[in-house]
Amino acid sequence: TCSPFVHFSKLFRTQAVLKKDHFYTTTTTTTAHDSSQKLRKNIHQHSLRVLEWDKVCNCVASFAGTTLGQQATKTQLWELNPSYEESKTLLSETNAAVEMLKHGGCALEFSGIDVVLVKSAIQHASRGLPVEGKEAFAVVAILQLSETLQLNVKAACKQDSDWYNRFMPLTKMILDLFISPPLVKSIQQVIDDDGLVKDSASSDLQRSRDQVRMLERKLFQLMNSLVMKESSKSSSLEVSKIDGRWCLRTGFDQVSTVKGLLLSSVSGEGSLVEPLPAVSLNNELQQARGLVAKAEEDVLLRITEKMRKDLEEICDLLNTVIQLDMVIARAKYSVSFGGTFPDLLLTKDKDGYFGVEYHTSGTKTSNDDLTQKEWILYLPNAYHPLLLQQHQQSLKKARKNVTNAIADIRRRKLQPENNSLKEEPDVNIEYLEMEVAKLEKAHPIPVDFFVDTKTRVLIITGPNTGGKTICLKTIGLAAMMAKSGLYVLSSEPVRIPWFDSIFSDIGDEQSLSHSLSTFSGHLRQIGAIQALSTCQSLVLLDEVGGGTNPLEGAALGMSILESFAEGGALLTIATTHHGELKTLKYSSTGVENACMEFDDINLKPTYKILWGVPGRSNAINIAERLGLPNTVLDNARELYGTASAEINEDGIPGSTYQNSLSTEVNQSEECRSWFLTLVIIEMEQFKQDLQKHVQEADHYLILSRELHENLLVANEKITEHRITQRYRMMKEVSEATVITTRQKNLVDNKQKITAKEAHQEVSNDSHLYAEYAKKSPSENRITLPKVGDMVHVLSLGKKATVLKVEPSKEEVVVQASNMKLRLKLSDLQT
């Protein structure tokens, strides 16, 4: 039997051996996993750089109100790779912030908060060091901001309870902010708005500062008297302070009779002397200042102790404010550039089709919605964010130049006597205004992106400078913006999948450090993308198969795209100049064509996409319009017809890949090429006509909406006019009835009154009725009387008893003395 100690030792050794074996296995697995993660991160960040995502991050961060908010926004957008649920949360936060900005009463503005000082105050307090006055004042500012935000949100929710949900999840975040009125009050009692400790903070501080002020006055009087004495001797002296001590500085090459301590003497600059009578005063001043610093430190230490009680809550408040600043930055960017809240989809691949789709709210989409059922990527009128930003900045600068020029002209008119202003050249206002008008017309051209659920590979063809690369970057940036919680710069509705990664191969991949050519660099990048992409990835390939022999490049490009179509990324979008790649649609499933539209008349691209249409060559047509000889053009067309690869009967690239071709085959290929060119031209025309009809339909829809709104406004005005006319007629009839009845009563009155008194009575009654008639119908309207109520009849000037009430006719039957009268409600008064 082993002792407990021996048994434990054996068990420990056995576990150690097992852990050692497990360590080697785990280390190998972990190393491979870390290497894969590092490669994915490098490829991912490289893809973001070529998309210029870092520039978008900088632009979004510029909308943050604090320095820490700007840094955090930039870091989050660049480094964060959120999951689908995290992306939904980010979008819901941005949407809530947009609602707050629209509301107006809950503006989140953090530019007045110095979060750096707040952070420094937290660090000092955590170490037990005294906070500085400006740091304490910054803490007060952030606590007051917290209280203001809570009051604004509560007021908005009290006004309309629906705002509580519309502001979520920011509602909960704001209502949970830490507030501490006692701490704010205690700091404000001892710290002023400039971050300085008040004299009233402590009695010791008050006495020490009074002592400093008294000594400063004495030293000033002493120095002033010494300077006055020396001035009579033509000696130039000036008062200076060195390390807080009052001194006298003599001029260059001048000798002073003032006795004192020589502090410094530099040739060509004069001497610095501390007068003997000032030495003791300076010493006392230094001691008094030391007492002031000690008293201020005691006050600040008391503030520190109070902060330490709530230090964790203040730290959480700072983090929440920075988080809110990041959310507001995303919202302000989205609103500033006219973005649209994206419907972010979570797709699952099922035999080439996409299964359950969810909104960002997490609810299942309706299968009855045709748009939701057909499109996986739906971006109408999508803008490249950097082009839109550049345009807005240029337009803003041009408008500012006009404003400055107008202000400069007004300044010259107000100062006509200033000759220097007259010599300045006149500013051409008309030229600056023309620049503004030109920029307003040169708005970036939006592009429509409509990719259906069956498309796995989209091939975009078109000429150089036609906008193919911009289209790739626009899609990639839109996907990153939606994933990162930003609105997408597109018209409604926006439907875009959530991509786990966005890989791109755009631009020159030449690497001298790795001895790679441009072609080799592209292949290396594409190989890494193909290895890392999943069924939820987006792949963007620019000029696939380029940089080498056209035939080999086309074949390689077709092979690469076929591999992506058969399995790999959720969506692959590629641009190319190779005409052979557009035939891939007819030999592989899940492949679709698109091309950049080209204006044959003006010989320039329109930067618009024609969907479902393969691009056609425009080089020979352009050369013809530019005046090349016909012999050159005819020869080029003949060579193009025999060398171009088109589609044969089986959907396979034509026989131009063979080394030998008979004359008959060449002629057949020429006919087929000519026929396909006509088909492409007809398809382009069809697409253009369709787009034109869609634009006309949209125009007529807008007109119909405007007409409907105008009809509603006209109907409302007619109703108001009818009510006004009815009231005017009732007023005129009632006025005539009152006057006639009053005159009749005056004639039949048995009392003896003079004609003057009768006239005066009639005039007074008419005046009273005129005052009554000036009132609005709502003011003259009385509540519906009941049978038996006593009411006042205006036309008789008497009270009567209600006998019958007819609400539908707005009439009542009353008994006045021996008379029964049927009257309108408007003739009664309570």
MARKE-355558 format. One record per residue (C-alpha): residue in one letter; x, y, z. Coordinates in steps of 0.02 Angstrom, whole numbers, padded with zeros to 5 digits. Layout:
# MARKE-355558
- A	X	Y	Z
...
//
This chain:
# MARKE-355558
- T	00000	00000	00000
- C	00070	00168	-00054
- S	00071	00314	00062
- P	-00039	00461	00013
- F	00116	00561	-00033
- V	00184	00424	-00148
- H	00014	00401	-00228
- F	00002	00587	-00262
- S	00177	00591	-00337
- K	00136	00449	-00458
- L	-00025	00533	-00508
- F	00064	00698	-00536
- R	00198	00616	-00646
- T	00064	00527	-00748
- Q	-00031	00689	-00775
- A	00129	00778	-00821
- V	00167	00651	-00958
- L	-00011	00667	-01026
- K	00000	00856	-01022
- K	00168	00850	-01111
- D	00097	00745	-01254
- H	-00056	00856	-01260
- F	00055	01010	-01262
- Y	00148	00953	-01418
- T	-00015	00908	-01507
- T	-00100	01070	-01456
- T	00052	01174	-01500
- T	00059	01102	-01675
- T	-00127	01129	-01702
- T	-00122	01303	-01626
- T	00027	01354	-01731
- A	-00061	01299	-01891
- H	-00220	01387	-01837
- D	-00126	01548	-01792
- S	-00036	01543	-01959
- S	-00201	01524	-02051
- Q	-00279	01666	-01951
- K	-00129	01777	-01984
- L	-00138	01742	-02172
- R	-00325	01778	-02172
- K	-00297	01941	-02078
- N	-00159	01996	-02197
- I	-00261	01957	-02353
- H	-00415	02038	-02275
- Q	-00323	02199	-02230
- H	-00238	02204	-02400
- S	-00409	02188	-02482
- L	-00474	02332	-02377
- R	-00325	02441	-02423
- V	-00348	02417	-02611
- L	-00533	02458	-02586
- E	-00477	02618	-02496
- W	-00581	02572	-02345
- D	-00456	02665	-02234
- K	-00506	02830	-02317
- V	-00690	02794	-02282
- C	-00643	02757	-02100
- N	-00555	02925	-02087
- C	-00705	03015	-02160
- V	-00826	02932	-02038
- A	-00711	02967	-01891
- S	-00707	03153	-01935
- F	-00890	03163	-01883
- A	-00849	03112	-01703
- G	-00849	03255	-01577
- T	-00705	03198	-01466
- T	-00526	03149	-01502
- L	-00544	02981	-01417
- G	-00707	02954	-01512
- Q	-00618	02987	-01676
- Q	-00479	02865	-01635
- A	-00601	02732	-01576
- T	-00710	02752	-01730
- K	-00562	02733	-01847
- T	-00497	02581	-01752
- Q	-00667	02496	-01742
- L	-00706	02516	-01927
- W	-00535	02455	-01981
- E	-00500	02312	-01860
- L	-00673	02248	-01813
- N	-00737	02100	-01913
- P	-00910	02083	-01838
- S	-01023	01932	-01843
- Y	-01197	01942	-01916
- E	-01274	01976	-01745
- E	-01144	02110	-01708
- S	-01178	02193	-01876
- K	-01364	02196	-01835
- T	-01326	02279	-01668
- L	-01214	02410	-01750
- L	-01348	02450	-01879
- S	-01484	02464	-01747
- E	-01375	02585	-01648
- T	-01343	02691	-01803
- N	-01527	02691	-01848
- A	-01574	02747	-01671
- A	-01447	02888	-01682
- V	-01519	02943	-01850
- E	-01692	02949	-01769
- M	-01621	03057	-01630
- L	-01542	03175	-01756
- K	-01709	03189	-01847
- H	-01801	03220	-01684
- G	-01693	03371	-01646
- G	-01732	03376	-01460
- C	-01607	03240	-01418
- A	-01453	03304	-01507
- L	-01298	03209	-01454
- E	-01155	03334	-01464
- F	-00991	03289	-01379
- S	-00874	03420	-01451
- G	-00882	03519	-01288
- I	-00816	03373	-01186
- D	-00628	03354	-01162
- V	-00624	03165	-01140
- V	-00433	03167	-01134
- L	-00440	03271	-00974
- V	-00574	03156	-00904
- K	-00464	03005	-00940
- S	-00316	03093	-00858
- A	-00424	03133	-00705
- I	-00474	02950	-00689
- Q	-00291	02896	-00699
- H	-00238	03022	-00566
- A	-00381	02976	-00451
- S	-00347	02789	-00470
- R	-00168	02819	-00410
- G	-00221	02932	-00267
- L	-00141	03086	-00345
- P	-00228	03255	-00342
- V	-00325	03293	-00500
- E	-00293	03457	-00588
- G	-00422	03595	-00591
- K	-00455	03577	-00778
- E	-00473	03389	-00758
- A	-00602	03412	-00620
- F	-00697	03537	-00728
- A	-00696	03411	-00873
- V	-00772	03281	-00755
- V	-00909	03407	-00712
- A	-00942	03435	-00898
- I	-00962	03250	-00937
- L	-01076	03224	-00786
- Q	-01184	03371	-00839
- L	-01191	03304	-01016
- S	-01250	03137	-00948
- E	-01390	03221	-00851
- T	-01441	03327	-01001
- L	-01451	03175	-01115
- Q	-01562	03084	-00992
- L	-01678	03234	-00973
- N	-01693	03254	-01162
- V	-01732	03071	-01192
- K	-01859	03068	-01050
- A	-01943	03225	-01117
- A	-01954	03152	-01293
- C	-02025	02987	-01228
- K	-02150	03082	-01119
- Q	-02207	03181	-01270
- D	-02229	03022	-01374
- S	-02204	02850	-01298
- D	-02159	02780	-01471
- W	-01992	02870	-01463
- Y	-01934	02753	-01325
- N	-01930	02607	-01447
- R	-01871	02711	-01593
- F	-01718	02765	-01494
- M	-01676	02588	-01439
- P	-01545	02525	-01403
- L	-01476	02698	-01365
- T	-01622	02732	-01248
- K	-01563	02605	-01122
- M	-01382	02658	-01144
- I	-01423	02840	-01107
- L	-01543	02807	-00964
- D	-01410	02699	-00881
- L	-01280	02839	-00886
- F	-01204	02883	-00718
- I	-01252	03052	-00645
- S	-01194	03126	-00478
- P	-01266	03298	-00435
- P	-01175	03298	-00265
- L	-01006	03272	-00348
- V	-01044	03407	-00478
- K	-01097	03528	-00341
- S	-00944	03494	-00234
- I	-00825	03522	-00381
- Q	-00914	03681	-00438
- Q	-00900	03753	-00262
- V	-00710	03749	-00269
- I	-00668	03754	-00457
- D	-00716	03896	-00575
- D	-00756	03883	-00762
- D	-00573	03907	-00808
- G	-00520	03757	-00704
- L	-00441	03863	-00568
- V	-00465	03836	-00382
- K	-00575	03972	-00306
- D	-00514	04081	-00163
- S	-00663	04024	-00062
- A	-00613	03841	-00076
- S	-00525	03850	00094
- S	-00477	03979	00224
- D	-00292	03934	00210
- L	-00297	03963	00023
- Q	-00385	04131	00048
- R	-00250	04191	00171
- S	-00105	04130	00063
- R	-00172	04212	-00094
- D	-00204	04375	-00001
- Q	-00024	04368	00059
- V	00038	04340	-00120
- R	-00065	04486	-00186
- M	-00001	04601	-00048
- L	00180	04555	-00083
- E	00154	04577	-00270
- R	00089	04754	-00239
- K	00239	04796	-00129
- L	00362	04730	-00256
- F	00276	04825	-00395
- Q	00285	04988	-00297
- L	00468	04956	-00254
- M	00517	04919	-00433
- N	00419	05067	-00497
- S	00508	05185	-00377
- L	00679	05117	-00428
- V	00640	05137	-00611
- M	00580	05317	-00583
- K	00743	05360	-00493
- E	00850	05286	-00630
- S	00751	05373	-00767
- S	00818	05542	-00706
- K	00994	05477	-00739
- S	00953	05428	-00920
- S	00966	05245	-00877
- S	00845	05126	-00962
- L	00772	04996	-00843
- E	00629	04874	-00863
- V	00544	04761	-00738
- S	00558	04573	-00768
- K	00510	04412	-00679
- I	00632	04267	-00674
- D	00570	04107	-00592
- G	00438	04209	-00503
- R	00562	04337	-00431
- W	00547	04522	-00473
- C	00705	04593	-00555
- L	00769	04740	-00658
- R	00844	04724	-00831
- T	00967	04857	-00892
- G	00983	04908	-01071
- F	01126	04869	-01191
- D	01293	04948	-01138
- Q	01212	05042	-00994
- V	01268	05049	-00813
- S	01143	05057	-00672
- T	01172	05125	-00495
- V	01044	05004	-00421
- K	01127	04892	-00294
- G	01078	04712	-00295
- L	01117	04534	-00344
- L	01180	04511	-00522
- L	01082	04364	-00591
- S	01149	04367	-00768
- S	01251	04475	-00883
- V	01262	04441	-01069
- S	01366	04547	-01186
- G	01255	04643	-01303
- E	01097	04604	-01206
- G	01119	04696	-01040
- S	01113	04636	-00860
- L	00982	04562	-00746
- V	00987	04626	-00566
- E	00881	04584	-00414
- P	00882	04743	-00306
- L	00934	04717	-00125
- P	00771	04789	-00053
- A	00675	04662	-00159
- V	00769	04507	-00102
- S	00675	04483	00061
- L	00508	04523	-00022
- N	00545	04397	-00160
- N	00588	04266	-00029
- E	00424	04299	00061
- L	00332	04293	-00106
- Q	00406	04122	-00146
- Q	00355	04056	00024
- A	00179	04125	00004
- R	00163	04044	-00166
- G	00219	03879	-00092
- L	00080	03895	00037
- V	-00044	03932	-00103
- A	00011	03777	-00199
- K	-00004	03672	-00041
- A	-00180	03739	-00005
- E	-00233	03708	-00186
- E	-00165	03532	-00178
- D	-00265	03499	-00019
- V	-00424	03558	-00106
- L	-00390	03451	-00259
- L	-00351	03300	-00149
- R	-00522	03317	-00069
- I	-00599	03315	-00244
- T	-00495	03162	-00285
- E	-00560	03070	-00132
- K	-00739	03109	-00182
- M	-00705	03048	-00359
- R	-00629	02887	-00296
- K	-00797	02838	-00219
- D	-00876	02838	-00392
- L	-00720	02804	-00495
- E	-00785	02644	-00576
- E	-00948	02729	-00626
- I	-00854	02879	-00698
- C	-00743	02762	-00798
- D	-00897	02671	-00866
- L	-00974	02841	-00907
- L	-00821	02891	-01007
- N	-00823	02727	-01105
- T	-01010	02746	-01140
- V	-00989	02925	-01199
- I	-00850	02871	-01318
- Q	-00962	02730	-01381
- L	-01106	02853	-01407
- D	-00987	02970	-01497
- M	-00941	02828	-01615
- V	-01124	02789	-01649
- I	-01164	02972	-01682
- A	-01015	02983	-01801
- R	-01086	02838	-01902
- A	-01259	02918	-01901
- K	-01198	03091	-01952
- Y	-01095	03017	-02093
- S	-01244	02916	-02154
- V	-01361	03067	-02151
- S	-01233	03188	-02223
- F	-01209	03083	-02381
- G	-01391	03029	-02400
- G	-01371	02846	-02355
- T	-01506	02714	-02340
- F	-01533	02588	-02201
- P	-01482	02420	-02277
- D	-01582	02260	-02265
- L	-01440	02145	-02214
- L	-01467	01965	-02266
- L	-01399	01807	-02190
- T	-01390	01680	-02330
- K	-01366	01493	-02325
- D	-01313	01397	-02478
- K	-01426	01251	-02528
- D	-01383	01169	-02693
- G	-01346	01333	-02779
- Y	-01495	01425	-02707
- F	-01505	01532	-02554
- G	-01614	01474	-02412
- V	-01687	01567	-02265
- E	-01660	01754	-02274
- Y	-01675	01869	-02125
- H	-01691	02055	-02101
- T	-01574	02148	-01986
- S	-01714	02141	-01859
- G	-01703	01951	-01861
- T	-01878	01922	-01930
- K	-01907	01808	-02078
- T	-01938	01895	-02243
- S	-02101	01880	-02335
- N	-02099	01756	-02479
- D	-02232	01861	-02565
- D	-02112	02005	-02590
- L	-02049	01989	-02768
- T	-01899	02099	-02738
- Q	-01846	02003	-02584
- K	-01871	01837	-02672
- E	-01771	01877	-02828
- W	-01627	01987	-02777
- I	-01484	01945	-02661
- L	-01392	02108	-02701
- Y	-01503	02257	-02737
- L	-01419	02428	-02741
- P	-01513	02557	-02846
- N	-01419	02718	-02881
- A	-01267	02668	-02781
- Y	-01127	02796	-02759
- H	-00943	02771	-02728
- P	-00923	02854	-02555
- L	-00753	02932	-02590
- L	-00810	03008	-02756
- L	-00964	03079	-02669
- Q	-00856	03146	-02527
- Q	-00734	03227	-02649
- H	-00878	03308	-02744
- Q	-00956	03378	-02585
- Q	-00789	03448	-02527
- S	-00756	03531	-02695
- L	-00931	03604	-02700
- K	-00916	03667	-02521
- K	-00748	03748	-02560
- A	-00817	03831	-02718
- R	-00967	03902	-02624
- K	-00852	03964	-02487
- N	-00747	04055	-02618
- V	-00902	04144	-02680
- T	-00952	04194	-02503
- N	-00777	04257	-02464
- A	-00771	04356	-02626
- I	-00937	04441	-02589
- A	-00880	04482	-02412
- D	-00718	04554	-02481
- I	-00812	04668	-02601
- R	-00923	04730	-02460
- R	-00770	04763	-02354
- R	-00695	04870	-02491
- K	-00854	04972	-02509
- L	-00858	05005	-02322
- Q	-00676	05064	-02323
- P	-00657	05171	-02479
- E	-00519	05276	-02401
- N	-00403	05126	-02384
- N	-00285	05138	-02532
- S	-00207	04966	-02502
- L	-00376	04886	-02533
- K	-00396	04977	-02697
- E	-00231	04908	-02759
- E	-00291	04729	-02735
- P	-00357	04646	-02895
- D	-00545	04631	-02916
- V	-00621	04461	-02887
- N	-00723	04388	-03031
- I	-00886	04340	-02943
- E	-00965	04278	-03104
- Y	-00821	04158	-03135
- L	-00833	04087	-02959
- E	-01021	04067	-02974
- M	-00996	03977	-03140
- E	-00876	03857	-03053
- V	-01011	03820	-02923
- A	-01141	03790	-03058
- K	-01021	03677	-03152
- L	-00987	03573	-02997
- E	-01172	03559	-02957
- K	-01202	03486	-03130
- A	-01049	03372	-03123
- H	-01124	03261	-02989
- P	-01052	03085	-02975
- I	-01146	02959	-03081
- P	-01235	02823	-02980
- V	-01235	02642	-03036
- D	-01370	02509	-03014
- F	-01321	02339	-02949
- F	-01450	02200	-02967
- V	-01382	02024	-02937
- D	-01509	01883	-02921
- T	-01500	01734	-02806
- K	-01441	01611	-02940
- T	-01287	01712	-02990
- R	-01123	01656	-02915
- V	-01005	01742	-03037
- L	-01035	01910	-03121
- I	-00921	01960	-03266
- I	-00913	02145	-03310
- T	-00834	02193	-03475
- G	-00803	02363	-03549
- P	-00673	02486	-03614
- N	-00532	02566	-03516
- T	-00583	02712	-03403
- G	-00761	02648	-03418
- G	-00788	02632	-03232
- K	-00766	02444	-03205
- T	-00644	02463	-03061
- I	-00751	02597	-02980
- C	-00899	02477	-02988
- L	-00798	02342	-02899
- K	-00745	02462	-02763
- T	-00922	02530	-02743
- I	-00991	02355	-02710
- G	-00849	02310	-02593
- L	-00865	02471	-02493
- A	-01055	02455	-02486
- A	-01036	02280	-02414
- M	-00910	02341	-02285
- M	-01019	02490	-02238
- A	-01173	02381	-02209
- K	-01070	02257	-02110
- S	-00992	02394	-02002
- G	-01156	02478	-01954
- L	-01158	02618	-02084
- Y	-01297	02667	-02203
- V	-01263	02621	-02384
- L	-01250	02767	-02506
- S	-01391	02706	-02618
- S	-01576	02735	-02648
- E	-01710	02633	-02560
- P	-01729	02488	-02545
- V	-01557	02417	-02511
- R	-01535	02228	-02496
- I	-01361	02162	-02469
- P	-01294	01999	-02397
- W	-01188	01991	-02241
- F	-01016	01933	-02299
- D	-00898	01852	-02176
- S	-00750	01918	-02277
- I	-00725	02034	-02425
- F	-00576	01987	-02532
- S	-00515	02093	-02675
- D	-00377	02088	-02804
- I	-00370	02262	-02878
- G	-00225	02364	-02944
- D	-00040	02331	-02972
- E	00019	02182	-02869
- Q	00201	02195	-02920
- S	00318	02156	-02775
- L	00505	02192	-02795
- S	00543	02125	-02621
- H	00473	01954	-02668
- S	00535	01960	-02849
- L	00358	01951	-02914
- S	00296	02026	-03076
- T	00123	02103	-03088
- F	00053	01943	-03161
- S	00135	01835	-03026
- G	00073	01952	-02890
- H	-00105	01937	-02952
- L	-00097	01748	-02960
- R	-00026	01737	-02784
- Q	-00164	01850	-02717
- I	-00301	01753	-02809
- G	-00232	01588	-02746
- A	-00239	01649	-02567
- I	-00415	01716	-02592
- Q	-00474	01552	-02665
- A	-00403	01457	-02517
- L	-00480	01572	-02386
- S	-00650	01614	-02461
- T	-00806	01528	-02394
- C	-00986	01511	-02449
- Q	-01020	01679	-02366
- S	-00876	01779	-02442
- L	-00872	01915	-02573
- V	-00731	01908	-02701
- L	-00687	02054	-02814
- L	-00564	02024	-02957
- D	-00506	02165	-03068
- E	-00442	02123	-03243
- V	-00439	01937	-03210
- G	-00321	01847	-03328
- G	-00230	02007	-03374
- G	-00045	02042	-03378
- T	00005	01897	-03493
- N	-00025	01824	-03666
- P	-00207	01861	-03713
- L	-00251	01681	-03759
- E	-00169	01607	-03605
- G	-00239	01745	-03495
- A	-00414	01715	-03561
- A	-00401	01528	-03532
- L	-00332	01553	-03357
- G	-00466	01681	-03319
- M	-00604	01564	-03375
- S	-00533	01425	-03268
- I	-00522	01536	-03115
- L	-00700	01598	-03133
- E	-00765	01422	-03165
- S	-00687	01365	-03002
- F	-00774	01507	-02907
- A	-00939	01468	-02994
- E	-00932	01282	-02951
- G	-00894	01310	-02767
- G	-00815	01439	-02656
- A	-00871	01617	-02628
- L	-01051	01670	-02609
- L	-01028	01800	-02745
- T	-00881	01835	-02862
- I	-00876	01992	-02969
- A	-00740	02006	-03099
- T	-00694	02134	-03231
- T	-00600	02090	-03390
- H	-00550	02146	-03563
- H	-00551	01968	-03630
- G	-00701	01942	-03742
- E	-00686	01754	-03720
- L	-00740	01764	-03537
- K	-00914	01824	-03582
- T	-00946	01655	-03663
- L	-00930	01573	-03491
- K	-01113	01610	-03458
- Y	-01164	01484	-03591
- S	-01055	01343	-03526
- S	-01065	01363	-03336
- T	-01213	01384	-03220
- G	-01222	01530	-03102
- V	-01127	01649	-03217
- E	-01200	01814	-03277
- N	-01136	01949	-03396
- A	-01139	02138	-03382
- C	-01050	02275	-03474
- M	-01011	02459	-03456
- E	-01117	02562	-03574
- F	-01025	02658	-03711
- D	-01087	02810	-03805
- D	-01050	02772	-03988
- I	-01095	02949	-04043
- N	-00985	03046	-03922
- L	-00856	02905	-03910
- K	-00849	02904	-03720
- P	-00912	02790	-03582
- T	-01071	02832	-03487
- Y	-01014	02743	-03327
- K	-01177	02646	-03320
- I	-01199	02458	-03315
- L	-01302	02357	-03439
- W	-01354	02197	-03350
- G	-01365	02032	-03441
- V	-01275	02104	-03593
- P	-01097	02051	-03641
- G	-00987	02194	-03696
- R	-00932	02217	-03875
- S	-00774	02288	-03946
- N	-00774	02475	-03986
- A	-00592	02497	-04034
- I	-00616	02483	-04222
- N	-00768	02597	-04221
- I	-00671	02726	-04120
- A	-00525	02713	-04240
- E	-00643	02742	-04387
- R	-00717	02898	-04308
- L	-00542	02961	-04271
- G	-00499	02955	-04457
- L	-00388	02802	-04482
- P	-00373	02747	-04665
- N	-00504	02626	-04731
- T	-00373	02500	-04783
- V	-00311	02489	-04603
- L	-00489	02474	-04536
- D	-00540	02340	-04662
- N	-00385	02239	-04624
- A	-00418	02255	-04436
- R	-00597	02196	-04457
- E	-00539	02046	-04558
- L	-00408	02000	-04429
- Y	-00532	02025	-04286
- G	-00661	01915	-04370
- T	-00540	01769	-04391
- A	-00449	01786	-04225
- S	-00589	01825	-04102
- A	-00662	01683	-03998
- E	-00850	01679	-04000
- I	-00984	01551	-03956
- N	-01011	01395	-04061
- E	-01165	01290	-04072
- D	-01125	01192	-03913
- G	-01084	01343	-03806
- I	-00897	01306	-03808
- P	-00766	01433	-03862
- G	-00744	01429	-04050
- S	-00611	01346	-04154
- T	-00496	01497	-04154
- Y	-00401	01409	-04014
- Q	-00350	01276	-04139
- N	-00185	01294	-04227
- S	-00250	01268	-04404
- L	-00413	01331	-04477
- S	-00482	01300	-04648
- T	-00548	01441	-04753
- E	-00726	01377	-04735
- V	-00713	01376	-04545
- N	-00642	01552	-04546
- Q	-00787	01613	-04652
- S	-00910	01525	-04537
- E	-00829	01606	-04386
- E	-00838	01776	-04470
- C	-01024	01754	-04503
- R	-01054	01695	-04326
- S	-00953	01842	-04257
- W	-01052	01964	-04364
- F	-01216	01886	-04308
- L	-01170	01891	-04123
- T	-01114	02071	-04139
- L	-01287	02115	-04207
- V	-01369	02020	-04063
- I	-01264	02113	-03935
- I	-01306	02279	-04018
- E	-01492	02237	-04012
- M	-01477	02184	-03830
- E	-01390	02347	-03785
- Q	-01525	02446	-03874
- F	-01659	02345	-03786
- K	-01579	02380	-03617
- Q	-01565	02565	-03655
- D	-01746	02574	-03712
- L	-01802	02479	-03557
- Q	-01706	02596	-03444
- K	-01782	02745	-03534
- H	-01958	02676	-03508
- V	-01922	02643	-03324
- Q	-01863	02822	-03302
- E	-02019	02887	-03389
- A	-02128	02778	-03277
- D	-02040	02846	-03123
- H	-02065	03022	-03188
- Y	-02251	02996	-03216
- L	-02266	02915	-03044
- I	-02190	03069	-02965
- L	-02308	03180	-03063
- S	-02459	03078	-03010
- R	-02407	03091	-02828
- E	-02389	03279	-02845
- L	-02561	03291	-02927
- H	-02637	03186	-02788
- E	-02559	03299	-02656
- N	-02620	03454	-02748
- L	-02796	03382	-02756
- L	-02795	03351	-02569
- V	-02738	03529	-02537
- A	-02870	03600	-02656
- N	-03006	03495	-02573
- E	-02955	03559	-02403
- K	-02958	03740	-02464
- I	-03131	03716	-02541
- T	-03197	03644	-02379
- E	-03126	03789	-02280
- H	-03199	03913	-02404
- R	-03371	03832	-02392
- I	-03369	03841	-02202
- T	-03312	04022	-02207
- Q	-03449	04072	-02330
- R	-03582	03982	-02228
- Y	-03526	04070	-02071
- R	-03523	04240	-02159
- M	-03702	04216	-02222
- M	-03762	04162	-02049
- K	-03678	04315	-01975
- E	-03761	04433	-02099
- V	-03934	04357	-02072
- S	-03914	04359	-01883
- E	-03854	04539	-01887
- A	-04003	04594	-01993
- T	-04123	04499	-01879
- V	-04052	04579	-01722
- I	-04064	04755	-01791
- T	-04242	04731	-01857
- T	-04304	04650	-01697
- R	-04226	04783	-01587
- Q	-04302	04924	-01689
- K	-04474	04842	-01679
- N	-04459	04820	-01491
- L	-04411	05001	-01472
- V	-04563	05059	-01569
- D	-04682	04947	-01468
- N	-04604	04986	-01302
- K	-04731	05056	-01182
- Q	-04600	05150	-01084
- K	-04575	05330	-01127
- I	-04403	05363	-01185
- T	-04334	05501	-01289
- A	-04284	05476	-01469
- K	-04105	05509	-01420
- E	-04107	05374	-01287
- A	-04188	05250	-01408
- H	-04057	05286	-01540
- Q	-03920	05266	-01411
- E	-03990	05097	-01357
- V	-03999	05034	-01536
- S	-03820	05091	-01568
- N	-03758	05005	-01412
- D	-03844	04842	-01459
- S	-03773	04849	-01635
- H	-03599	04876	-01563
- L	-03620	04728	-01447
- Y	-03673	04617	-01590
- A	-03529	04677	-01697
- E	-03409	04627	-01559
- Y	-03495	04458	-01550
- A	-03485	04435	-01738
- K	-03297	04464	-01734
- K	-03274	04307	-01632
- S	-03234	04144	-01720
- P	-03370	04012	-01735
- S	-03280	03907	-01605
- E	-03292	04052	-01481
- N	-03480	04082	-01512
- R	-03522	03897	-01510
- I	-03612	03839	-01352
- T	-03633	03668	-01281
- L	-03789	03574	-01335
- P	-03928	03624	-01211
- K	-04048	03503	-01130
- V	-04237	03513	-01115
- G	-04280	03628	-00970
- D	-04117	03729	-00978
- M	-04124	03918	-00976
- V	-04035	04000	-01123
- H	-04014	04179	-01182
- V	-04090	04223	-01352
- L	-03979	04351	-01436
- S	-04110	04414	-01559
- L	-04235	04450	-01420
- G	-04117	04497	-01283
- K	-04216	04386	-01165
- K	-04202	04220	-01077
- A	-04303	04071	-01134
- T	-04336	03891	-01083
- V	-04282	03749	-01196
- L	-04432	03641	-01248
- K	-04354	03531	-01382
- V	-04179	03495	-01449
- E	-04142	03435	-01628
- P	-03952	03402	-01637
- S	-03954	03345	-01819
- K	-04023	03514	-01876
- E	-03930	03613	-01742
- E	-04098	03689	-01692
- V	-04196	03706	-01530
- V	-04376	03754	-01485
- V	-04387	03879	-01341
- Q	-04526	03962	-01239
- A	-04500	04150	-01218
- S	-04645	04230	-01120
- N	-04799	04178	-01221
- M	-04703	04141	-01381
- K	-04632	03976	-01446
- L	-04484	04001	-01562
- R	-04377	03882	-01667
- L	-04200	03948	-01665
- K	-04025	03897	-01722
- L	-03895	03856	-01591
- S	-03793	04004	-01655
- D	-03932	04121	-01594
- L	-03913	04059	-01415
- Q	-03791	04109	-01282
- T	-03759	04033	-01113
//
